[in-house]
Amino acid sequence: MERTGDGSAGDADYARIGFGYADYRRPDPRIAAAILRELGDAYTVLNVGAGAGSYEPRDRDVTAVEPSATMRIQREAGLPRAIDATAEKLPFDDDAFDASLATFTVHQWADIDRGLAEMRRVTRGPVLVLSCDPKALDRFWLDEYAPEVIDTEAARYPAVEHIAEALGTNSRIIEVPIPLDCLDGFGEAYYGRPEALLDPGARQANSAWSFVGPLVARRFVRELGDELASGAWDAKYGDLRTQPEFEGSLRLIVGLR
């Protein structure tokens, strides 16, 4: 897959949709805690497809790789400068890092098997992949209002079992609950806050919306807005507004040697 003008190497063009991403996609501390538990005492950590720097542990020696210039310029002050490279061709020696990490990125790689093999090659210890289980995406009520978005995501996300197999026989798949007030604005983060998805910026921070076109977005806003105004959404899903966690599609795959 050819890289775009800003260097984006996957299927999404972050030169077009990436601005403002960091305003909506902030690391959630509870998801971050799940990642830190699996990193253990690893000190040197590689973050692949690092984006704006979400979930990079601040107390470790982190090396970040991000091909999109639009995403690299959104990294917070104090984070390491990201290297312009792709998962499929990491510019590091074998066993260079204690651990490696990839969050919300593998579904955009041109060659996931090669990218995962590269992460395994350069990592002495655990390889962590935070992704979504495509078989579980339709648990989210968005499937009723914008099934095209769910179908798009289900087609893009690799099976979590495939990721685990690629990382080796000593791998685990961990279900990660999504908190009601989740700070990281991926789609399911709004399971109990439907009004938030009426914000075009919130939708733009989820790349699947860039594949379905404006007609789908306009229909979604109209239909969800009408049902929120009439109370129809709350009649069906109102209990989610106070449900502390949602068991959705979020998974942490951990591969050990």
Buried (B, 14 or more C-beta within 10 A) or exposed (E): EEBBEBBBBBBBBBBBBBBBBBEBBBBBEBBBEBBBEBBEEBBBBBBBBBBBBBBBBEEBEBBBBBBBBBBBEBBEEEBBEBBBBBBBEBEBEEEBBBBBBBBBBBBBBBBBBBBBBBBBBBBBBBBBBBBBBBEBBBBBBBBBBBBBBBBBBBEBBBEBEBBBBBBEEEBEBBBBBBBBEBBBBBBBBBBBBBEBBBBEEBBBBBBBBBBBEEEBBEBBBEBBBEBBEEEEBBEEBEEBEEEEBBEBBBBBBBBBE
